[in-house]
Structure formats: C-alpha cells, structure tokens
Amino acid sequence: MSAPLLEVAGLAKHYPVKRGLILAKQIGTVRAVDGVSFTLQRGETLALVGESGCGKSTTARLVLRLIEPSAGEVRFEGRDITSLDRADLKAFRRRAQIVFQDPYASLNPRYTVGRTIAEPMEVHGVRDEASRRARVEELLRLVGLAPYHAERFPHEFSGGQRQRIGIARALAVEPDLVVCDEPVSALDVSIQAQVVNLLADLQKRLGLAYLFIAHDLAVVKHVADRIAVMYLGKIVEIAEKRALFANPCHPYTRALLAAIPHPDPRRRGQVTPLGGDVPSPLNPPPGCRFHTRCPFARDICREKEPALANGVACHLAEELPPAGLDFSGGLAPNAAKRLALYAKAAENA
Amino acid sequence: MSAEPLLRVENLRTVFRTSGGEVAAVDGVSLEVPRGRTLGIVGESGCGKSVLSLSIMRLLAHPGRIASGRVLLEGRDLAALSAAEMRAVRGRDIAMIFQEPMTSLNPVHRVGFQIAEAIRAHEPRASAAELRERGIAALKRVRIPSPERRFDEYPHQLSGGMRQRVMIAMALACSPKLLIADEPTTALDVTVQAQILDLLRELQAETGMSIILITHDLGVVAEMADEVAVMYAGRVVERAPAAALFEDPQHPYALGLLGSIPRLDEERERLLAIAGAVPPPFALPKGCRFHPRCPFAEEACRAEAPLLREVVPGHAVACRRAPVEQSLAA
C-alpha cells in the first residue's frame, strides 16, 4: 500500500468547562474527541459515523485545522499540519476542502453564486480573473448546474442546488481531500440521491479522497469504502464496509445497526432499541465508555479502557456471540421490476 | 374499509392567500384513519403533509385557511366547528406531537407544569394534587425513569429523546382518540428513534388510539404504518396498505422514492435519483403534478390531472400509466 494521503494519530480536542465570570475556575473538561487515529488513502472514502455528540464533526474540523487540537497529529502527505505556519497552512487548505451540512447557512446570501465559487481561487491566487470566470462555468456544469446560474443569488436555489454550489466551491481549487460534513442530511430523499450520485461521479472523475461524516448508516453503506464508528469521542470500530456489515464486532456498532428501521414491512418488529442515553462527555464513564449501555458488559469493561485492536475497541470482541443481523432481502420483486423500468425510462428521457 | 373510520378527510383543500393570489398547499385530499390503526403520510418537503395535519387540528396560521372539504371525526365535521368547540376537541380527542421537542416545550416552565396545563385545559376543576398525580402518571406511562423527579425539571435538563417522551406524555394526558405525530423522530438519533417508535407502538396497543404518522422516512413507515398515503405537491398520489406500497408500488413518484433511498439490504452502483425538484405551490405544473419529473410522462399526463383510482381493492393510485409495465407494453 502506498503512503496514505491523510494520517491521523491520537487526535484529541478537550474543551475546558469554567464556572464564574471574573475568577473563572475550570470545573471540568469536555472530551469531545479523545484519541482518534485513522488513515485515508488517495481516492478513498472513509466514513465517520455515530450519533450526536460522538465527536465526528469535531474530528472533521480538526483534520482541516479549523479548530486547534489539544493533542495528536494530522499528517497530510506525511507532513504534520498541526504545526504548520500561516503560509504553509494556507497551502494545505488549497489541497483540502470542506462541504458543510446546511446548504442554507454555508453560502453568503449577498454573494452571487459565481463570486462564492470564485472566492477560494481568489484567496489562493489561482488563475487570473478571466480564466476564473471560465473555471466557474466549468465547475457549475460539473456539478449539474448551468453557467448562467453564476449571476444568481443563493435564495434563488433549492436546497439540493445549494449543496451543488457548495460542492463546486469546494472543488474550485482542485483539492485532493474533501471533508463532507453530513452533506446530504438536510436534503429530501430524492435530492439526497442526486447529491450522493454526484459525489460518487466526482470522486471517480477527479480521484478525490472523501472524509465523509454522517449519521445515516444506509447512506454510509452506499458511499464509503471503510467505516469508522465513533462513540463519545472515540473510534470503537473501524473496518472495510463489507466486513463491517457482514460481521459488526463492537456491541455499539451492532446496536446502531439493529436500530435502523428497514424500508420493508416484511421485516417489521426487527428493530431493537438500545436502552439508555449517551452519557455526558463531561464525565465519560470509566473503562469502556459504552459499558453503561452494553448488554455484555463485565467487570473489566467498567475498570479498564479497551484499546483499538484489529479494528475493534472491545474487551470481549473475541467472545461475543455472532451479531445475528440480517442484511439480505432487498426490494420486493414487483418494486424491483418497476424500478428497472423507471431507470431505463429515465436514461432515455 | 367496512367499519366506520375514526377520521375521514374528504376532499380537503387548504389555501394560503399570497400577493400572487391563492395557492393551495393541500388540494383535494381524501383520507381515512381506522380506529386503533396507524396511517403513514409520506412525502418530501413542500408536499403538504404538515399543512394537512395542521388543517385537521385547525391550527393553520393566517393567511392559511380551509377553503373546502370536510374533516370528519366520528362523523362530526371539525372544519365547521367554532373556535371554542375546536378547543375542546384539541388535546381531548386529537393531540399532536412535533418534530422538534425543544421548540415545542416552553423552556421557562417545569415539564410537570406543562403536562398539568394540558389536563387543566379540559378539566378546570382538577385540584393541584390531582394534577400532579396525573402528570406523574403520564410521565410514568411514557417510561420516563424517576418521574417524580422529572416532573419538577425544566426541558433543558432532559435529553432529546426524553423531551420527545414528555411531548408524548403531554399529548396523551387526556387520552385522545387520535395522535398526529409530525416527523416525531426526525430530529433524534437512530437509537433514540427506535426507543420512541417502540413506545408509540406500545402506547397504541394499550390505549387503542389511532395514529397519523407524518414522515419522509420510508423505513419508519415500513416499521409503523398499517396504511400509507404518499403525497406529492398537495395531493395524495398513492394510497395503500403498507405491505402493498412496498411490494407493489404503483405511482412513479413512489417508485422514485423507493429507488432514492440507499438500503442496508442491497448493494447498488447508483441510486435512482428523481430528476428535478418539487415544484413550489405557486408554480404547479398543469396536468399531473409529477409529470415534469416523471420518466413515463406522455402527452395526456401534461394535459389532465389523473384521478385517484383503485387498482386493487384498498390500493389506489393517481397515475394513468400505472402499472407501468402494462402501459409500456401497450
């Protein structure tokens, strides 16, 4: 295997919690991200999944150094970006871009779309004005919009179109890495499919690496090559996509998968809810952080924190019974037949 | 449906007056909700599913109003009730829960006070001790641990899932016959969603209430609904028992939705995306409202809106080309 594009090691972000205004005293630490390590190859998609508060978005921001880490390293092509000076950081940012979740909040309403997309090129001094304009047109076409859209303002677009604009902006400076922070969660399902397809096409065409942050495991299963599952600031399991779904090892991964309702009434009642709530990251439980909700927890889980070994951070990984989750089935025959006709007709249209 | 349904919506049309004229957010919708059953209403933003539920509750804000049609709850037309009569129906006969439990709860009042308020609205003579007792019982019913303590807490002290439980407790405090749940789990994490769906199902079994479940999530529909209505641009385009919708989907829009969602139980190279976007209610296309996005559209679809017709008893579709394999072969 060649050297990875991105190498994250022991990454942490701790926020002090203070009480008092003038003589503020630190009364605790929120461990938003607490020792996360992974690698990402060129052209690959790694998904970070987990529920709210697990630290996946904080990790995304740390990777781009939009916030400063408390500890750990982020190596991009072997170079640690956490210690770069301003100029080098800027050069790095040209190679690594981000697409945000909310297509309404992430575009400046006073900028035309053309200006929004051209801005990263201006910031990085790429091309002259005329060729920037040509590049904007090219980018608009690339994401499925039209050149005349450059003159318009964000409010004239739907959510899905805005997300396309956000993607065009991210691609303007020809990055190698795009961090996608829940890029489709705010979109309707039919629009979500358009954007997911677009991201896949762009990856194939441009050889992009994606760090894909999401909470929807079905979307993740569709887009990712590898998946890292996070819980309370830590990666509890990381594996190739197929391996993860065929044999989810960590009890939390299993719980997450078992909680998803299938779009199939024949499988009604198979959803198994996980009890309890996520504990506060202010006082994460000792030992394994999942032990308070884990049906398999034993004494060792309450006392000793498990290390990530062979892609799983669980003391009992070797002895757990099979997950017994069934991901076979698929569309009903009639639905599949008509969908094929739909796809064919859509292609001809 | 042979037995008289609890709720029957007939040809409901809800309009909003705008500077550009009246637009119909709900345009001729007819539905039935049988007793003790769950009707799922599926559709994307702007399809009118939320306006429909607000119309049933008579909670439309100005400039929205019901222009025509009837909302029959046990034969009584809610659309024709006075405001005071409707207040007596809300909470007691029909209750509603919303997507965002934080914005639906009042942050400056204790949750117990808010539950008690719902009970007091219908039973003004209840004593404080009685309200407290019933409020705690309501919290217990939605499986909130240590309800006596939670009764005196504020919404911000509760987690998202716990808040939605409080909302459900409040909605069920007066034992309504119908619960309208508008995207009740959309803002929740998937493991919490599973807890809430489980709770709703248990409560329905206990109380025999009917549920209208509004959602965009076909997984939630498959898990919860007995009957499903698919809405598009203010109209019901397909209505079927839940199993039939998934096993024998008829309307191209329903097909498109099924093709758009990535599935855990299947691997596909590409998702089947529906082209284009939902039209805004002030710029609706003529004829079938789905025709600009429909790969099967033909001349007639552009000219005239299709009527909802039964293809199988209990399964109706508003598409002249359904089932597509037959119309394509013809």
Contacts between the chains, C-beta under 8 A, distances in Angstrom:
chain1	res1	chain2	res2	distance
A	51	B	189	3.8
A	51	B	190	7.0
A	51	B	191	6.5
A	51	B	192	7.8
A	52	B	160	7.7
A	52	B	189	5.6
A	158	B	277	4.8
A	159	B	45	7.9
A	160	B	277	6.2
A	161	B	277	7.6
A	188	B	44	3.9
A	188	B	45	5.5
A	188	B	216	6.5
A	188	B	278	7.4
A	189	B	44	6.6
A	189	B	216	6.2
A	189	B	218	7.7
A	189	B	257	6.1
A	189	B	260	4.7
A	189	B	261	5.6
A	190	B	44	6.3
A	190	B	256	6.0
A	190	B	257	6.5
A	190	B	260	4.7
A	190	B	273	6.3
A	190	B	274	3.9
A	191	B	44	7.8
A	191	B	273	7.8
A	191	B	277	6.7
A	192	B	260	6.8
A	193	B	259	7.5
A	193	B	260	3.8
A	193	B	261	7.5
A	193	B	262	7.9
A	193	B	271	3.9
A	193	B	272	6.8
A	193	B	273	3.8
A	193	B	274	7.4
A	194	B	273	4.1
A	194	B	274	7.9
A	194	B	275	8.0
A	196	B	262	7.2
A	196	B	271	5.7
A	196	B	273	8.0
A	197	B	270	5.6
A	197	B	271	5.7
A	197	B	273	5.6
A	200	B	270	7.2
A	215	B	189	6.9
A	215	B	190	6.9
A	216	B	190	7.9
A	217	B	190	7.5
A	217	B	264	6.8
A	218	B	219	8.0
A	218	B	261	6.8
A	218	B	262	4.4
A	218	B	263	6.2
A	218	B	264	5.3
A	219	B	262	5.4
A	221	B	262	6.4
A	221	B	264	5.9
A	221	B	267	7.9
A	222	B	262	3.7
A	222	B	268	7.4
A	222	B	271	6.8
A	245	B	264	7.1
A	255	B	191	6.2
A	256	B	190	6.5
A	256	B	191	6.5
A	257	B	264	7.5
A	258	B	194	7.9
A	259	B	190	4.8
A	259	B	191	4.5
A	259	B	193	7.0
A	259	B	194	4.0
A	260	B	190	5.8
A	260	B	219	6.6
A	260	B	264	6.4
A	261	B	193	7.9
A	261	B	194	7.5
A	261	B	197	7.1
A	261	B	217	7.5
A	261	B	219	3.7
A	261	B	220	5.5
A	261	B	222	6.4
A	261	B	223	3.9
A	261	B	224	8.0
A	262	B	219	5.8
A	262	B	222	6.3
A	262	B	223	7.6
A	262	B	263	7.6
A	262	B	264	6.7
A	262	B	265	6.4
A	263	B	218	4.0
A	263	B	219	4.8
A	263	B	221	7.6
A	263	B	222	5.0
A	263	B	246	6.8
A	263	B	258	7.1
A	263	B	261	6.0
A	263	B	263	6.6
A	264	B	222	5.4
A	264	B	246	6.0
A	264	B	265	7.2
A	265	B	222	4.7
A	265	B	223	7.9
A	265	B	242	4.7
A	265	B	243	4.7
A	265	B	246	5.6
A	266	B	243	7.3
A	266	B	246	7.9
A	267	B	222	7.4
A	268	B	222	6.6
A	268	B	223	5.7
A	269	B	223	7.9
A	271	B	194	5.0
A	271	B	197	7.0
A	271	B	198	7.5
A	271	B	223	6.1
A	272	B	194	7.1
A	273	B	191	6.5
A	273	B	194	3.7
A	273	B	195	4.4
A	273	B	197	7.9
A	273	B	198	5.2
A	274	B	191	4.2
A	274	B	194	7.1
A	274	B	195	7.7
A	275	B	195	7.7
A	277	B	159	4.8
A	277	B	161	6.5
A	277	B	162	7.3
A	277	B	192	7.6
A	278	B	159	7.9
A	278	B	189	7.9
A	326	B	265	7.9
A	327	B	264	5.2
A	327	B	265	4.9
A	328	B	265	5.9
A	329	B	265	4.1
A	329	B	266	7.5
A	330	B	263	6.8
A	330	B	265	5.2
A	330	B	266	3.9
A	331	B	258	6.9
A	331	B	263	7.6
A	331	B	266	6.6
A	332	B	246	5.9
A	332	B	247	4.1
A	332	B	248	7.5
A	334	B	247	6.0
A	334	B	248	5.0
A	334	B	249	7.4
A	335	B	246	6.6
A	335	B	247	6.7
A	335	B	248	7.4
A	335	B	249	5.2
A	335	B	255	7.3
A	335	B	258	5.8
A	337	B	325	6.6
A	338	B	249	6.6
A	338	B	255	5.4
A	338	B	323	7.1
A	338	B	324	5.6
A	338	B	325	6.7
A	339	B	255	5.7
A	339	B	258	6.6
A	339	B	259	4.9
A	339	B	272	6.2
A	341	B	324	5.3
A	341	B	325	6.3
A	341	B	328	6.4
A	342	B	252	6.5
A	342	B	255	5.0
A	342	B	256	6.7
A	342	B	259	6.4
A	342	B	272	6.4
A	342	B	295	6.0
A	342	B	296	7.6
A	342	B	324	7.3
A	343	B	259	7.2
A	343	B	272	5.3
A	345	B	295	3.6
A	345	B	296	5.6
A	345	B	324	7.9
A	345	B	328	8.0
A	346	B	272	7.3
A	346	B	275	6.7
A	346	B	295	4.1
A	348	B	295	7.5
A	349	B	275	7.6
A	349	B	295	4.8
